[in-house]
Amino acid sequence: MSPYGASDLAEETRDPLAPDLQYAERRNADAEYTHVDISKANELIWYGPTTIQDGVEKLTEWYRKNPG
C-alpha cells in the first residue's frame, strides 16, 4: 500500500460529500506524509487496513446518517 498525502485524503473525502468545496494548497509546514502503527488497534479491536476509498465510503455513509 502506497502512502497517501494529506491532499489525497482531502480530495477523497471531499469528492463524495462536497465536490465543489475548494481547499487551500499545501503549506510548507504541512506534513507531506504520515505513517502510523496500527498493531495495538488490531490487537484490541481487530482493526485492519483497508483502502482509502473503502474508508471514505464508510465515513461518508456514517456522516450522512449522523448529521450535525
Predicted model as a PDB file, atoms N, CA, C, CB and O in Angstrom, pLDDT in the B-factor column:
MODEL        1                                                                  
ATOM      1  N   MET A   1       0.850  -1.172   0.000  1.00 50.00           N  
ATOM      2  CA  MET A   1       0.000   0.000   0.000  1.00 50.00           C  
ATOM      3  C   MET A   1       0.895   1.235   0.000  1.00 50.00           C  
ATOM      4  CB  MET A   1      -0.967  -0.002   1.223  1.00 50.00           C  
ATOM      5  O   MET A   1       1.777   1.369   0.848  1.00 50.00           O  
ATOM      6  N   SER A   2       0.670   2.119  -0.936  1.00 59.00           N  
ATOM      7  CA  SER A   2       1.498   3.320  -1.000  1.00 59.00           C  
ATOM      8  C   SER A   2       0.945   4.383  -0.062  1.00 59.00           C  
ATOM      9  CB  SER A   2       1.570   3.860  -2.444  1.00 59.00           C  
ATOM     10  O   SER A   2      -0.259   4.420   0.194  1.00 59.00           O  
ATOM     11  N   PRO A   3       1.811   5.243   0.449  1.00 67.00           N  
ATOM     12  CA  PRO A   3       1.344   6.284   1.376  1.00 67.00           C  
ATOM     13  C   PRO A   3       0.510   7.335   0.649  1.00 67.00           C  
ATOM     14  CB  PRO A   3       2.538   6.956   2.076  1.00 67.00           C  
ATOM     15  O   PRO A   3       0.719   7.610  -0.532  1.00 67.00           O  
ATOM     16  N   TYR A   4      -0.416   7.900   1.365  1.00 67.00           N  
ATOM     17  CA  TYR A   4      -1.258   8.969   0.852  1.00 67.00           C  
ATOM     18  C   TYR A   4      -0.840  10.271   1.484  1.00 67.00           C  
ATOM     19  CB  TYR A   4      -2.746   8.686   1.118  1.00 67.00           C  
ATOM     20  O   TYR A   4      -0.491  10.304   2.664  1.00 67.00           O  
ATOM     21  N   GLY A   5      -0.868  11.335   0.727  1.00 70.00           N  
ATOM     22  CA  GLY A   5      -0.619  12.667   1.259  1.00 70.00           C  
ATOM     23  C   GLY A   5      -1.913  13.245   1.812  1.00 70.00           C  
ATOM     24  O   GLY A   5      -2.998  12.731   1.538  1.00 70.00           O  
ATOM     25  N   ALA A   6      -1.798  14.301   2.582  1.00 69.00           N  
ATOM     26  CA  ALA A   6      -2.978  14.945   3.163  1.00 69.00           C  
ATOM     27  C   ALA A   6      -3.920  15.439   2.073  1.00 69.00           C  
ATOM     28  CB  ALA A   6      -2.564  16.111   4.069  1.00 69.00           C  
ATOM     29  O   ALA A   6      -5.138  15.355   2.231  1.00 69.00           O  
ATOM     30  N   SER A   7      -3.382  15.950   0.975  1.00 72.00           N  
ATOM     31  CA  SER A   7      -4.254  16.430  -0.101  1.00 72.00           C  
ATOM     32  C   SER A   7      -5.000  15.274  -0.767  1.00 72.00           C  
ATOM     33  CB  SER A   7      -3.434  17.198  -1.148  1.00 72.00           C  
ATOM     34  O   SER A   7      -6.132  15.448  -1.217  1.00 72.00           O  
ATOM     35  N   ASP A   8      -4.378  14.102  -0.834  1.00 77.00           N  
ATOM     36  CA  ASP A   8      -5.065  12.925  -1.379  1.00 77.00           C  
ATOM     37  C   ASP A   8      -6.272  12.572  -0.508  1.00 77.00           C  
ATOM     38  CB  ASP A   8      -4.094  11.717  -1.474  1.00 77.00           C  
ATOM     39  O   ASP A   8      -7.366  12.322  -1.016  1.00 77.00           O  
ATOM     40  N   LEU A   9      -6.060  12.554   0.795  1.00 76.00           N  
ATOM     41  CA  LEU A   9      -7.148  12.253   1.722  1.00 76.00           C  
ATOM     42  C   LEU A   9      -8.235  13.322   1.641  1.00 76.00           C  
ATOM     43  CB  LEU A   9      -6.615  12.143   3.160  1.00 76.00           C  
ATOM     44  O   LEU A   9      -9.423  12.997   1.647  1.00 76.00           O  
ATOM     45  N   ALA A  10      -7.842  14.588   1.566  1.00 77.00           N  
ATOM     46  CA  ALA A  10      -8.819  15.670   1.458  1.00 77.00           C  
ATOM     47  C   ALA A  10      -9.664  15.521   0.201  1.00 77.00           C  
ATOM     48  CB  ALA A  10      -8.115  17.026   1.459  1.00 77.00           C  
ATOM     49  O   ALA A  10     -10.880  15.704   0.245  1.00 77.00           O  
ATOM     50  N   GLU A  11      -9.034  15.194  -0.909  1.00 78.00           N  
ATOM     51  CA  GLU A  11      -9.777  15.015  -2.158  1.00 78.00           C  
ATOM     52  C   GLU A  11     -10.713  13.819  -2.080  1.00 78.00           C  
ATOM     53  CB  GLU A  11      -8.815  14.844  -3.331  1.00 78.00           C  
ATOM     54  O   GLU A  11     -11.865  13.913  -2.505  1.00 78.00           O  
ATOM     55  N   GLU A  12     -10.246  12.702  -1.548  1.00 79.00           N  
ATOM     56  CA  GLU A  12     -11.073  11.506  -1.438  1.00 79.00           C  
ATOM     57  C   GLU A  12     -12.282  11.750  -0.540  1.00 79.00           C  
ATOM     58  CB  GLU A  12     -10.248  10.340  -0.902  1.00 79.00           C  
ATOM     59  O   GLU A  12     -13.369  11.237  -0.806  1.00 79.00           O  
ATOM     60  N   THR A  13     -12.095  12.531   0.524  1.00 78.00           N  
ATOM     61  CA  THR A  13     -13.182  12.820   1.457  1.00 78.00           C  
ATOM     62  C   THR A  13     -14.123  13.873   0.885  1.00 78.00           C  
ATOM     63  CB  THR A  13     -12.620  13.289   2.805  1.00 78.00           C  
ATOM     64  O   THR A  13     -15.342  13.764   1.020  1.00 78.00           O  
ATOM     65  N   ARG A  14     -13.563  14.876   0.255  1.00 79.00           N  
ATOM     66  CA  ARG A  14     -14.361  15.969  -0.291  1.00 79.00           C  
ATOM     67  C   ARG A  14     -15.269  15.496  -1.415  1.00 79.00           C  
ATOM     68  CB  ARG A  14     -13.458  17.078  -0.793  1.00 79.00           C  
ATOM     69  O   ARG A  14     -16.448  15.851  -1.442  1.00 79.00           O  
ATOM     70  N   ASP A  15     -14.751  14.712  -2.330  1.00 76.00           N  
ATOM     71  CA  ASP A  15     -15.480  14.381  -3.549  1.00 76.00           C  
ATOM     72  C   ASP A  15     -16.882  13.801  -3.305  1.00 76.00           C  
ATOM     73  CB  ASP A  15     -14.677  13.407  -4.349  1.00 76.00           C  
ATOM     74  O   ASP A  15     -17.827  14.261  -3.946  1.00 76.00           O  
ATOM     75  N   PRO A  16     -17.066  12.817  -2.413  1.00 78.00           N  
ATOM     76  CA  PRO A  16     -18.429  12.307  -2.217  1.00 78.00           C  
ATOM     77  C   PRO A  16     -19.305  13.212  -1.355  1.00 78.00           C  
ATOM     78  CB  PRO A  16     -18.368  10.943  -1.593  1.00 78.00           C  
ATOM     79  O   PRO A  16     -20.531  13.130  -1.440  1.00 78.00           O  
ATOM     80  N   LEU A  17     -18.719  14.061  -0.538  1.00 76.00           N  
ATOM     81  CA  LEU A  17     -19.503  14.894   0.381  1.00 76.00           C  
ATOM     82  C   LEU A  17     -19.778  16.287  -0.152  1.00 76.00           C  
ATOM     83  CB  LEU A  17     -18.795  15.005   1.694  1.00 76.00           C  
ATOM     84  O   LEU A  17     -20.902  16.776  -0.036  1.00 76.00           O  
ATOM     85  N   ALA A  18     -18.794  16.931  -0.727  1.00 75.00           N  
ATOM     86  CA  ALA A  18     -18.922  18.323  -1.182  1.00 75.00           C  
ATOM     87  C   ALA A  18     -17.976  18.552  -2.360  1.00 75.00           C  
ATOM     88  CB  ALA A  18     -18.612  19.328  -0.018  1.00 75.00           C  
ATOM     89  O   ALA A  18     -16.940  19.197  -2.199  1.00 75.00           O  
ATOM     90  N   PRO A  19     -18.318  18.033  -3.538  1.00 75.00           N  
ATOM     91  CA  PRO A  19     -17.391  18.082  -4.663  1.00 75.00           C  
ATOM     92  C   PRO A  19     -17.005  19.489  -5.115  1.00 75.00           C  
ATOM     93  CB  PRO A  19     -17.983  17.358  -5.806  1.00 75.00           C  
ATOM     94  O   PRO A  19     -15.973  19.663  -5.763  1.00 75.00           O  
ATOM     95  N   ASP A  20     -17.814  20.491  -4.784  1.00 82.00           N  
ATOM     96  CA  ASP A  20     -17.498  21.860  -5.190  1.00 82.00           C  
ATOM     97  C   ASP A  20     -16.629  22.599  -4.174  1.00 82.00           C  
ATOM     98  CB  ASP A  20     -18.773  22.631  -5.414  1.00 82.00           C  
ATOM     99  O   ASP A  20     -16.197  23.724  -4.429  1.00 82.00           O  
ATOM    100  N   LEU A  21     -16.376  21.984  -3.045  1.00 76.00           N  
ATOM    101  CA  LEU A  21     -15.585  22.609  -1.994  1.00 76.00           C  
ATOM    102  C   LEU A  21     -14.146  22.807  -2.453  1.00 76.00           C  
ATOM    103  CB  LEU A  21     -15.624  21.765  -0.715  1.00 76.00           C  
ATOM    104  O   LEU A  21     -13.541  21.896  -3.019  1.00 76.00           O  
ATOM    105  N   GLN A  22     -13.603  23.981  -2.214  1.00 78.00           N  
ATOM    106  CA  GLN A  22     -12.213  24.271  -2.542  1.00 78.00           C  
ATOM    107  C   GLN A  22     -11.415  24.304  -1.235  1.00 78.00           C  
ATOM    108  CB  GLN A  22     -12.083  25.629  -3.326  1.00 78.00           C  
ATOM    109  O   GLN A  22     -11.926  24.760  -0.212  1.00 78.00           O  
ATOM    110  N   TYR A  23     -10.210  23.840  -1.259  1.00 71.00           N  
ATOM    111  CA  TYR A  23      -9.368  23.897  -0.071  1.00 71.00           C  
ATOM    112  C   TYR A  23      -8.032  24.535  -0.435  1.00 71.00           C  
ATOM    113  CB  TYR A  23      -9.159  22.480   0.531  1.00 71.00           C  
ATOM    114  O   TYR A  23      -7.626  24.561  -1.597  1.00 71.00           O  
ATOM    115  N   ALA A  24      -7.374  25.040   0.576  1.00 74.00           N  
ATOM    116  CA  ALA A  24      -6.107  25.750   0.369  1.00 74.00           C  
ATOM    117  C   ALA A  24      -5.019  24.771  -0.053  1.00 74.00           C  
ATOM    118  CB  ALA A  24      -5.683  26.502   1.653  1.00 74.00           C  
ATOM    119  O   ALA A  24      -5.063  23.589   0.286  1.00 74.00           O  
ATOM    120  N   GLU A  25      -4.069  25.268  -0.777  1.00 75.00           N  
ATOM    121  CA  GLU A  25      -2.930  24.453  -1.184  1.00 75.00           C  
ATOM    122  C   GLU A  25      -2.057  24.121   0.024  1.00 75.00           C  
ATOM    123  CB  GLU A  25      -2.102  25.177  -2.261  1.00 75.00           C  
ATOM    124  O   GLU A  25      -2.156  24.766   1.067  1.00 75.00           O  
ATOM    125  N   ARG A  26      -1.228  23.139  -0.123  1.00 74.00           N  
ATOM    126  CA  ARG A  26      -0.313  22.705   0.931  1.00 74.00           C  
ATOM    127  C   ARG A  26       0.603  23.854   1.345  1.00 74.00           C  
ATOM    128  CB  ARG A  26       0.523  21.496   0.460  1.00 74.00           C  
ATOM    129  O   ARG A  26       1.092  24.613   0.509  1.00 74.00           O  
ATOM    130  N   ARG A  27       0.821  23.965   2.648  1.00 79.00           N  
ATOM    131  CA  ARG A  27       1.762  24.955   3.179  1.00 79.00           C  
ATOM    132  C   ARG A  27       3.079  24.265   3.521  1.00 79.00           C  
ATOM    133  CB  ARG A  27       1.175  25.671   4.435  1.00 79.00           C  
ATOM    134  O   ARG A  27       3.124  23.047   3.694  1.00 79.00           O  
ATOM    135  N   ASN A  28       4.133  25.041   3.615  1.00 82.00           N  
ATOM    136  CA  ASN A  28       5.452  24.468   3.905  1.00 82.00           C  
ATOM    137  C   ASN A  28       5.485  23.688   5.214  1.00 82.00           C  
ATOM    138  CB  ASN A  28       6.489  25.565   3.951  1.00 82.00           C  
ATOM    139  O   ASN A  28       6.231  22.716   5.334  1.00 82.00           O  
ATOM    140  N   ALA A  29       4.690  24.098   6.192  1.00 81.00           N  
ATOM    141  CA  ALA A  29       4.700  23.434   7.494  1.00 81.00           C  
ATOM    142  C   ALA A  29       3.862  22.153   7.514  1.00 81.00           C  
ATOM    143  CB  ALA A  29       4.196  24.385   8.555  1.00 81.00           C  
ATOM    144  O   ALA A  29       3.934  21.389   8.477  1.00 81.00           O  
ATOM    145  N   ASP A  30       3.078  21.911   6.481  1.00 75.00           N  
ATOM    146  CA  ASP A  30       2.234  20.716   6.439  1.00 75.00           C  
ATOM    147  C   ASP A  30       3.080  19.461   6.231  1.00 75.00           C  
ATOM    148  CB  ASP A  30       1.182  20.839   5.320  1.00 75.00           C  
ATOM    149  O   ASP A  30       4.061  19.477   5.487  1.00 75.00           O  
ATOM    150  N   ALA A  31       2.691  18.386   6.890  1.00 74.00           N  
ATOM    151  CA  ALA A  31       3.378  17.103   6.691  1.00 74.00           C  
ATOM    152  C   ALA A  31       2.996  16.552   5.330  1.00 74.00           C  
ATOM    153  CB  ALA A  31       3.021  16.083   7.820  1.00 74.00           C  
ATOM    154  O   ALA A  31       1.815  16.497   4.985  1.00 74.00           O  
ATOM    155  N   GLU A  32       3.981  16.148   4.568  1.00 72.00           N  
ATOM    156  CA  GLU A  32       3.681  15.599   3.246  1.00 72.00           C  
ATOM    157  C   GLU A  32       3.053  14.216   3.372  1.00 72.00           C  
ATOM    158  CB  GLU A  32       4.956  15.530   2.386  1.00 72.00           C  
ATOM    159  O   GLU A  32       2.106  13.901   2.652  1.00 72.00           O  
ATOM    160  N   TYR A  33       3.567  13.386   4.278  1.00 71.00           N  
ATOM    161  CA  TYR A  33       3.034  12.055   4.524  1.00 71.00           C  
ATOM    162  C   TYR A  33       3.072  11.773   6.014  1.00 71.00           C  
ATOM    163  CB  TYR A  33       3.825  10.983   3.741  1.00 71.00           C  
ATOM    164  O   TYR A  33       3.928  12.293   6.729  1.00 71.00           O  
ATOM    165  N   THR A  34       2.144  10.949   6.480  1.00 72.00           N  
ATOM    166  CA  THR A  34       2.184  10.484   7.858  1.00 72.00           C  
ATOM    167  C   THR A  34       2.094   8.961   7.847  1.00 72.00           C  
ATOM    168  CB  THR A  34       1.031  11.115   8.706  1.00 72.00           C  
ATOM    169  O   THR A  34       1.549   8.368   6.916  1.00 72.00           O  
ATOM    170  N   HIS A  35       2.624   8.346   8.872  1.00 76.00           N  
ATOM    171  CA  HIS A  35       2.603   6.892   8.985  1.00 76.00           C  
ATOM    172  C   HIS A  35       2.218   6.550  10.414  1.00 76.00           C  
ATOM    173  CB  HIS A  35       3.989   6.259   8.598  1.00 76.00           C  
ATOM    174  O   HIS A  35       2.626   7.232  11.354  1.00 76.00           O  
ATOM    175  N   VAL A  36       1.440   5.500  10.576  1.00 77.00           N  
ATOM    176  CA  VAL A  36       1.014   5.093  11.909  1.00 77.00           C  
ATOM    177  C   VAL A  36       1.256   3.604  12.111  1.00 77.00           C  
ATOM    178  CB  VAL A  36      -0.469   5.429  12.130  1.00 77.00           C  
ATOM    179  O   VAL A  36       1.373   2.839  11.153  1.00 77.00           O  
ATOM    180  N   ASP A  37       1.327   3.219  13.353  1.00 83.00           N  
ATOM    181  CA  ASP A  37       1.434   1.813  13.727  1.00 83.00           C  
ATOM    182  C   ASP A  37       0.059   1.388  14.231  1.00 83.00           C  
ATOM    183  CB  ASP A  37       2.558   1.576  14.820  1.00 83.00           C  
ATOM    184  O   ASP A  37      -0.391   1.866  15.273  1.00 83.00           O  
ATOM    185  N   ILE A  38      -0.610   0.503  13.510  1.00 82.00           N  
ATOM    186  CA  ILE A  38      -1.963   0.093  13.881  1.00 82.00           C  
ATOM    187  C   ILE A  38      -1.991  -1.236  14.631  1.00 82.00           C  
ATOM    188  CB  ILE A  38      -2.826  -0.007  12.645  1.00 82.00           C  
ATOM    189  O   ILE A  38      -3.064  -1.809  14.821  1.00 82.00           O  
ATOM    190  N   SER A  39      -0.847  -1.728  15.055  1.00 87.00           N  
ATOM    191  CA  SER A  39      -0.794  -3.049  15.686  1.00 87.00           C  
ATOM    192  C   SER A  39      -1.632  -3.116  16.969  1.00 87.00           C  
ATOM    193  CB  SER A  39       0.653  -3.415  15.998  1.00 87.00           C  
ATOM    194  O   SER A  39      -2.271  -4.136  17.226  1.00 87.00           O  
ATOM    195  N   LYS A  40      -1.642  -2.063  17.768  1.00 89.00           N  
ATOM    196  CA  LYS A  40      -2.435  -2.076  19.011  1.00 89.00           C  
ATOM    197  C   LYS A  40      -3.926  -2.087  18.683  1.00 89.00           C  
ATOM    198  CB  LYS A  40      -2.090  -0.846  19.900  1.00 89.00           C  
ATOM    199  O   LYS A  40      -4.692  -2.814  19.316  1.00 89.00           O  
ATOM    200  N   ALA A  41      -4.345  -1.290  17.701  1.00 85.00           N  
ATOM    201  CA  ALA A  41      -5.753  -1.285  17.299  1.00 85.00           C  
ATOM    202  C   ALA A  41      -6.152  -2.657  16.768  1.00 85.00           C  
ATOM    203  CB  ALA A  41      -6.015  -0.198  16.230  1.00 85.00           C  
ATOM    204  O   ALA A  41      -7.258  -3.129  17.028  1.00 85.00           O  
ATOM    205  N   ASN A  42      -5.261  -3.289  16.035  1.00 85.00           N  
ATOM    206  CA  ASN A  42      -5.548  -4.616  15.518  1.00 85.00           C  
ATOM    207  C   ASN A  42      -5.710  -5.605  16.662  1.00 85.00           C  
ATOM    208  CB  ASN A  42      -4.441  -5.075  14.568  1.00 85.00           C  
ATOM    209  O   ASN A  42      -6.599  -6.456  16.634  1.00 85.00           O  
ATOM    210  N   GLU A  43      -4.860  -5.493  17.654  1.00 89.00           N  
ATOM    211  CA  GLU A  43      -4.892  -6.392  18.813  1.00 89.00           C  
ATOM    212  C   GLU A  43      -6.163  -6.201  19.636  1.00 89.00           C  
ATOM    213  CB  GLU A  43      -3.661  -6.163  19.696  1.00 89.00           C  
ATOM    214  O   GLU A  43      -6.776  -7.179  20.063  1.00 89.00           O  
ATOM    215  N   LEU A  44      -6.567  -4.945  19.862  1.00 90.00           N  
ATOM    216  CA  LEU A  44      -7.699  -4.652  20.744  1.00 90.00           C  
ATOM    217  C   LEU A  44      -9.062  -4.739  20.067  1.00 90.00           C  
ATOM    218  CB  LEU A  44      -7.534  -3.292  21.321  1.00 90.00           C  
ATOM    219  O   LEU A  44     -10.015  -5.239  20.664  1.00 90.00           O  
ATOM    220  N   ILE A  45      -9.168  -4.266  18.845  1.00 90.00           N  
ATOM    221  CA  ILE A  45     -10.488  -4.210  18.192  1.00 90.00           C  
ATOM    222  C   ILE A  45     -10.475  -4.838  16.807  1.00 90.00           C  
ATOM    223  CB  ILE A  45     -10.961  -2.769  18.087  1.00 90.00           C  
ATOM    224  O   ILE A  45     -11.386  -4.595  16.016  1.00 90.00           O  
ATOM    225  N   TRP A  46      -9.490  -5.619  16.507  1.00 83.00           N  
ATOM    226  CA  TRP A  46      -9.375  -6.329  15.232  1.00 83.00           C  
ATOM    227  C   TRP A  46      -9.416  -5.382  14.037  1.00 83.00           C  
ATOM    228  CB  TRP A  46     -10.486  -7.357  15.107  1.00 83.00           C  
ATOM    229  O   TRP A  46      -9.935  -5.726  12.975  1.00 83.00           O  
ATOM    230  N   TYR A  47      -8.871  -4.200  14.222  1.00 80.00           N  
ATOM    231  CA  TYR A  47      -8.810  -3.223  13.129  1.00 80.00           C  
ATOM    232  C   TYR A  47      -7.743  -3.641  12.140  1.00 80.00           C  
ATOM    233  CB  TYR A  47      -8.523  -1.799  13.665  1.00 80.00           C  
ATOM    234  O   TYR A  47      -6.640  -4.016  12.535  1.00 80.00           O  
ATOM    235  N   GLY A  48      -8.055  -3.580  10.879  1.00 77.00           N  
ATOM    236  CA  GLY A  48      -7.083  -3.911   9.849  1.00 77.00           C  
ATOM    237  C   GLY A  48      -7.116  -2.878   8.740  1.00 77.00           C  
ATOM    238  O   GLY A  48      -8.084  -2.128   8.612  1.00 77.00           O  
ATOM    239  N   PRO A  49      -6.079  -2.838   7.951  1.00 73.00           N  
ATOM    240  CA  PRO A  49      -6.009  -1.848   6.882  1.00 73.00           C  
ATOM    241  C   PRO A  49      -7.091  -2.069   5.831  1.00 73.00           C  
ATOM    242  CB  PRO A  49      -4.641  -1.883   6.228  1.00 73.00           C  
ATOM    243  O   PRO A  49      -7.564  -3.187   5.626  1.00 73.00           O  
ATOM    244  N   THR A  50      -7.461  -1.007   5.189  1.00 76.00           N  
ATOM    245  CA  THR A  50      -8.422  -1.022   4.097  1.00 76.00           C  
ATOM    246  C   THR A  50      -7.942  -0.006   3.066  1.00 76.00           C  
ATOM    247  CB  THR A  50      -9.883  -0.698   4.599  1.00 76.00           C  
ATOM    248  O   THR A  50      -6.948   0.683   3.292  1.00 76.00           O  
ATOM    249  N   THR A  51      -8.617   0.088   1.974  1.00 81.00           N  
ATOM    250  CA  THR A  51      -8.230   1.115   1.014  1.00 81.00           C  
ATOM    251  C   THR A  51      -8.799   2.455   1.462  1.00 81.00           C  
ATOM    252  CB  THR A  51      -8.722   0.756  -0.416  1.00 81.00           C  
ATOM    253  O   THR A  51      -9.784   2.505   2.199  1.00 81.00           O  
ATOM    254  N   ILE A  52      -8.185   3.517   1.024  1.00 79.00           N  
ATOM    255  CA  ILE A  52      -8.673   4.847   1.370  1.00 79.00           C  
ATOM    256  C   ILE A  52     -10.097   5.023   0.844  1.00 79.00           C  
ATOM    257  CB  ILE A  52      -7.737   5.943   0.797  1.00 79.00           C  
ATOM    258  O   ILE A  52     -10.930   5.650   1.499  1.00 79.00           O  
ATOM    259  N   GLN A  53     -10.372   4.477  -0.325  1.00 81.00           N  
ATOM    260  CA  GLN A  53     -11.703   4.611  -0.914  1.00 81.00           C  
ATOM    261  C   GLN A  53     -12.763   3.898  -0.068  1.00 81.00           C  
ATOM    262  CB  GLN A  53     -11.707   4.053  -2.341  1.00 81.00           C  
ATOM    263  O   GLN A  53     -13.852   4.433   0.136  1.00 81.00           O  
ATOM    264  N   ASP A  54     -12.450   2.694   0.425  1.00 86.00           N  
ATOM    265  CA  ASP A  54     -13.394   1.979   1.289  1.00 86.00           C  
ATOM    266  C   ASP A  54     -13.621   2.726   2.594  1.00 86.00           C  
ATOM    267  CB  ASP A  54     -12.888   0.565   1.580  1.00 86.00           C  
ATOM    268  O   ASP A  54     -14.752   2.819   3.071  1.00 86.00           O  
ATOM    269  N   GLY A  55     -12.564   3.252   3.163  1.00 82.00           N  
ATOM    270  CA  GLY A  55     -12.697   4.009   4.403  1.00 82.00           C  
ATOM    271  C   GLY A  55     -13.517   5.266   4.218  1.00 82.00           C  
ATOM    272  O   GLY A  55     -14.350   5.588   5.064  1.00 82.00           O  
ATOM    273  N   VAL A  56     -13.300   5.981   3.131  1.00 82.00           N  
ATOM    274  CA  VAL A  56     -14.060   7.199   2.856  1.00 82.00           C  
ATOM    275  C   VAL A  56     -15.524   6.861   2.599  1.00 82.00           C  
ATOM    276  CB  VAL A  56     -13.463   7.954   1.650  1.00 82.00           C  
ATOM    277  O   VAL A  56     -16.412   7.602   3.019  1.00 82.00           O  
ATOM    278  N   GLU A  57     -15.784   5.752   1.916  1.00 86.00           N  
ATOM    279  CA  GLU A  57     -17.164   5.338   1.670  1.00 86.00           C  
ATOM    280  C   GLU A  57     -17.893   5.085   2.991  1.00 86.00           C  
ATOM    281  CB  GLU A  57     -17.200   4.074   0.789  1.00 86.00           C  
ATOM    282  O   GLU A  57     -19.039   5.503   3.159  1.00 86.00           O  
ATOM    283  N   LYS A  58     -17.236   4.405   3.922  1.00 87.00           N  
ATOM    284  CA  LYS A  58     -17.838   4.150   5.237  1.00 87.00           C  
ATOM    285  C   LYS A  58     -18.020   5.448   6.015  1.00 87.00           C  
ATOM    286  CB  LYS A  58     -16.971   3.171   6.047  1.00 87.00           C  
ATOM    287  O   LYS A  58     -19.045   5.639   6.670  1.00 87.00           O  
ATOM    288  N   LEU A  59     -17.031   6.346   5.949  1.00 84.00           N  
ATOM    289  CA  LEU A  59     -17.130   7.640   6.615  1.00 84.00           C  
ATOM    290  C   LEU A  59     -18.299   8.443   6.056  1.00 84.00           C  
ATOM    291  CB  LEU A  59     -15.820   8.428   6.460  1.00 84.00           C  
ATOM    292  O   LEU A  59     -19.074   9.030   6.811  1.00 84.00           O  
ATOM    293  N   THR A  60     -18.424   8.466   4.732  1.00 84.00           N  
ATOM    294  CA  THR A  60     -19.498   9.207   4.074  1.00 84.00           C  
ATOM    295  C   THR A  60     -20.858   8.660   4.493  1.00 84.00           C  
ATOM    296  CB  THR A  60     -19.345   9.140   2.543  1.00 84.00           C  
ATOM    297  O   THR A  60     -21.773   9.423   4.803  1.00 84.00           O  
ATOM    298  N   GLU A  61     -20.985   7.351   4.501  1.00 89.00           N  
ATOM    299  CA  GLU A  61     -22.243   6.720   4.913  1.00 89.00           C  
ATOM    300  C   GLU A  61     -22.579   7.094   6.352  1.00 89.00           C  
ATOM    301  CB  GLU A  61     -22.155   5.184   4.768  1.00 89.00           C  
ATOM    302  O   GLU A  61     -23.718   7.458   6.645  1.00 89.00           O  
ATOM    303  N   TRP A  62     -21.604   7.010   7.252  1.00 90.00           N  
ATOM    304  CA  TRP A  62     -21.827   7.371   8.660  1.00 90.00           C  
ATOM    305  C   TRP A  62     -22.191   8.844   8.788  1.00 90.00           C  
ATOM    306  CB  TRP A  62     -20.575   7.063   9.506  1.00 90.00           C  
ATOM    307  O   TRP A  62     -23.110   9.192   9.529  1.00 90.00           O  
ATOM    308  N   TYR A  63     -21.483   9.706   8.076  1.00 86.00           N  
ATOM    309  CA  TYR A  63     -21.714  11.149   8.161  1.00 86.00           C  
ATOM    310  C   TYR A  63     -23.131  11.502   7.731  1.00 86.00           C  
ATOM    311  CB  TYR A  63     -20.699  11.906   7.297  1.00 86.00           C  
ATOM    312  O   TYR A  63     -23.794  12.321   8.367  1.00 86.00           O  
ATOM    313  N   ARG A  64     -23.586  10.890   6.664  1.00 87.00           N  
ATOM    314  CA  ARG A  64     -24.942  11.186   6.168  1.00 87.00           C  
ATOM    315  C   ARG A  64     -26.017  10.675   7.122  1.00 87.00           C  
ATOM    316  CB  ARG A  64     -25.148  10.566   4.780  1.00 87.00           C  
ATOM    317  O   ARG A  64     -27.097  11.261   7.188  1.00 87.00           O  
ATOM    318  N   LYS A  65     -25.753   9.603   7.859  1.00 92.00           N  
ATOM    319  CA  LYS A  65     -26.705   9.070   8.829  1.00 92.00           C  
ATOM    320  C   LYS A  65     -26.675   9.839  10.151  1.00 92.00           C  
ATOM    321  CB  LYS A  65     -26.416   7.600   9.082  1.00 92.00           C  
ATOM    322  O   LYS A  65     -27.621   9.755  10.935  1.00 92.00           O  
ATOM    323  N   ASN A  66     -25.598  10.589  10.406  1.00 92.00           N  
ATOM    324  CA  ASN A  66     -25.409  11.279  11.684  1.00 92.00           C  
ATOM    325  C   ASN A  66     -25.110  12.755  11.464  1.00 92.00           C  
ATOM    326  CB  ASN A  66     -24.276  10.626  12.488  1.00 92.00           C  
ATOM    327  O   ASN A  66     -24.024  13.206  11.826  1.00 92.00           O  
ATOM    328  N   PRO A  67     -26.027  13.529  10.885  1.00 80.00           N  
ATOM    329  CA  PRO A  67     -25.758  14.940  10.603  1.00 80.00           C  
ATOM    330  C   PRO A  67     -25.611  15.762  11.882  1.00 80.00           C  
ATOM    331  CB  PRO A  67     -26.872  15.523   9.744  1.00 80.00           C  
ATOM    332  O   PRO A  67     -26.196  15.457  12.921  1.00 80.00           O  
ATOM    333  N   GLY A  68     -24.817  16.800  11.763  1.00 73.00           N  
ATOM    334  CA  GLY A  68     -24.669  17.821  12.770  1.00 73.00           C  
ATOM    335  C   GLY A  68     -24.314  17.405  14.112  1.00 73.00           C  
ATOM    336  O   GLY A  68     -24.177  18.244  15.003  1.00 73.00           O  
TER     337      GLY A  68                                                      
ENDMDL                                                                          
END                                                                             
